[in-house]
């Protein structure tokens, strides 16, 4: 009889626990539902529409003819797509790793400062990040102007004459990459500063007592502990720079030069200028796939390397 009561009590507790878990699930679902709805409306549904549009020969707005994967076949045979892809990849190589390394080095220097000096120097590096791209374009356009630009003086000292930098193809991408690093490095610095401040000073004090040098402190304490932030910065920069458009479009005289074409610029030209929505969506789908693949691979590889440390 006692066993039966114990069994019944156990069953009752299990039922109450089950009902309690279901109530938790319902409450959690109610809290998550607004995010799911917004995410679905803003991201998932447009993505589905973009993929669907890429399978049609259609204008940007309006009905079109179903062509299946013909747009993709056409795209990979398009010489301009090859140019745009390699220009984008070249720009990523010029910016992602250099901006991350530069951000870390500057953050290490700023982190050693104290009081108002630290705040002032950090503000100087972060202010360019909040400037609109049109302002950045005007600033550097004036500085590199072939007639009166202040940077033409050192250029003339090296080359012997003024040089139209943005009309010289070998110099175009490196120059725009440098401007982009100047423009966005402040954000990287801010992330690294936040990571460095999470490292306890007691760890450095203990290492000093053990006779560790500055390099040993960096290689054995700072670098391993700042690695997760480094992975985050690299991933963010990879995604941002694959989507390069504004700087190349503006410095390339409104994007009229095919030799400096990037993938987002190719999407803009086909979808908005030529009203070839289906073909533009095809480029967008391919770019989306490239960003996802490279971002996931980079994140997983860097995280695995960090785990080995």
Secondary structure, DSSP 4 states (H G I P E B T S, - for coil): -HHHHHHHHHHHHHHHHHHHHHHHHHHHHHHHHHHHHHHIIIIIHHHHHHHHHHTEEE-SSS-EEE-TTHHHHHHHH-HHHHHHHHHHHHHHHHHHHHHHHHHHHHHHHHHT--HHHHHHHHHHHHHGGGS-HHHHHHHHHHHT-TTT-TTHHHHHHHHSS---GGGSHHHHHHHHHHHHHHHHHHHHHHHHHHHHHTS-HHHHHHHHHTT--HHHHIIIIIHHHHHHHHHHHHHHHHHHHHT--HHHHHHTTTTT-GGG--HHHHHHIIIIIS--HHHHHHHHHHHHHHHHHHHHHHHHHHHHHHHH-
